[in-house]
Amino acid sequence: MPNEGPVSWEFKEFTASAELELKTTEKGYIRPIVHNANLDFGYSYLYHEDEFLAFLGYTFIEFGIVCMENSVFYWGDFMWSRMLGPMISWGTNDFYYTTPYLPSPFPG
């Protein structure tokens, strides 16, 4: 059975989207809250010269795609709300938002 040959992976209508808002903690650090996450590989296909290896590879990869899509659909908002916070802190060099102090023009 030949196992060498060109392999290509084709993605059609691949979409990844998320609805999120950025909030600050008590100390002023920026933390995202993800409300909705979606991942759709659309019409993807694996091409190989050998039909059997193409079928075998497509079957295993399609199973992995279904697992990823379902995990993002069911757990994406919880997962990404916890994982994006440290990445945003690293990307902004631990930037924190402070509200400037403005004295009131009204006494009392």
C-alpha positions as CSV (number, residue, x, y, z in Angstrom):
1,M,0.0,0.0,0.0
2,P,1.6,3.3,-1.0
3,N,1.9,5.9,1.7
4,E,3.7,8.6,-0.2
5,G,2.1,11.2,-2.4
6,P,0.8,14.7,-2.3
7,V,-1.7,15.5,0.4
8,S,-3.9,18.6,0.5
9,W,-6.5,19.8,2.8
10,E,-9.3,22.0,1.4
11,F,-11.4,24.4,3.5
12,K,-14.6,25.9,2.1
13,E,-16.7,28.3,4.2
14,F,-14.6,28.1,7.3
15,T,-15.9,30.4,10.0
16,A,-14.9,31.2,13.6
17,S,-16.7,33.8,15.6
18,A,-17.1,35.0,19.2
19,E,-19.2,37.6,21.0
20,L,-17.4,39.0,23.9
21,E,-17.2,42.1,26.1
22,L,-14.2,43.5,28.0
23,K,-14.6,44.3,31.6
24,T,-12.2,45.3,34.3
25,T,-11.6,43.6,37.6
26,E,-11.5,45.4,41.0
27,K,-7.9,46.2,40.5
28,G,-8.4,47.5,37.0
29,Y,-7.1,44.6,34.9
30,I,-8.9,43.9,31.6
31,R,-10.8,40.6,31.5
32,P,-12.9,39.3,28.6
33,I,-16.3,37.7,29.1
34,V,-17.2,35.5,26.1
35,H,-21.0,35.1,25.6
36,N,-21.0,33.1,22.4
37,A,-18.4,31.1,20.5
38,N,-18.8,29.4,17.2
39,L,-16.5,27.3,15.0
40,D,-17.5,25.8,11.7
41,F,-15.2,24.1,9.3
42,G,-17.8,24.1,6.5
43,Y,-17.1,21.8,3.6
44,S,-13.6,20.6,4.3
45,Y,-12.0,17.7,2.6
46,L,-8.6,15.8,2.6
47,Y,-7.1,14.9,-0.8
48,H,-4.6,12.1,-1.3
49,E,-3.5,10.0,-4.3
50,D,-4.5,6.7,-2.6
51,E,-8.2,6.5,-2.2
52,F,-8.0,4.3,0.9
53,L,-5.6,6.6,2.7
54,A,-7.7,9.5,1.7
55,F,-10.8,7.9,3.2
56,L,-9.0,6.8,6.3
57,G,-7.4,10.2,6.9
58,Y,-10.7,12.0,6.2
59,T,-12.6,9.8,8.7
60,F,-10.2,10.4,11.5
61,I,-9.8,14.1,10.8
62,E,-13.6,14.6,10.4
63,F,-14.1,13.0,13.8
64,G,-11.6,15.5,15.3
65,I,-13.3,18.3,13.6
66,V,-16.7,17.3,15.0
67,C,-15.2,17.0,18.5
68,M,-13.6,20.5,18.2
69,E,-16.9,22.1,16.8
70,N,-19.0,20.6,19.6
71,S,-16.5,21.5,22.4
72,V,-16.5,25.1,21.2
73,F,-20.3,25.2,20.9
74,Y,-20.9,23.8,24.4
75,W,-17.9,24.9,26.4
76,G,-16.4,27.8,24.3
77,D,-17.8,30.6,26.3
78,F,-16.6,29.1,29.6
79,M,-13.2,28.0,28.1
80,W,-12.4,31.3,26.3
81,S,-13.5,33.5,29.2
82,R,-10.9,31.8,31.4
83,M,-8.1,31.5,28.8
84,L,-8.3,34.9,27.1
85,G,-7.6,36.9,30.3
86,P,-3.9,35.9,30.7
87,M,-3.3,36.3,27.0
88,I,-4.8,39.9,27.1
89,S,-2.7,40.7,30.2
90,W,0.4,39.4,28.4
91,G,-0.4,41.3,25.2
92,T,-1.1,44.6,27.0
93,N,1.9,44.2,29.4
94,D,-0.4,44.0,32.4
95,F,-2.1,47.2,31.5
96,Y,-4.8,48.2,34.0
97,Y,-7.5,50.8,33.6
98,T,-7.8,53.6,36.2
99,T,-10.5,56.1,36.4
100,P,-9.0,59.6,36.6
101,Y,-9.8,61.5,39.8
102,L,-11.8,64.6,39.0
103,P,-12.8,66.8,42.0
104,S,-16.4,67.8,42.2
105,P,-17.3,71.4,41.4
106,F,-20.1,71.2,44.0
107,P,-19.2,71.3,47.7
108,G,-20.5,68.6,50.0
